[in-house]
Amino acid sequence: MSTNEILVMPGAYDCLSAIMIQNAGFKAVQMSGYGFAACLLGEPDCGPLTFTEVLNHTPCWNATCKGGAPL
């Protein structure tokens, strides 16, 4: 990113929200621990998900956003 442009990067909590953000024309999508845990488990992000569990679910996001906004 060698421009002086501010990168607006909305947060997605699942694949559908990532698709919606991508279709809205944003250049990037961010994933938060709280949003991910709340969507997947219905619990706040207080440590119930391990890093491995998060990595196991990110291929879905990468496949969803393939060719679009980077995650």
Buried (B, 14 or more C-beta within 10 A) or exposed (E): EEEEEEEEBBBBBBBEBBBBBBEEEBBBBBBEBEBBBBBBEEEEBEEEBEEEEBEEBEEEBEEBBEEBBEB
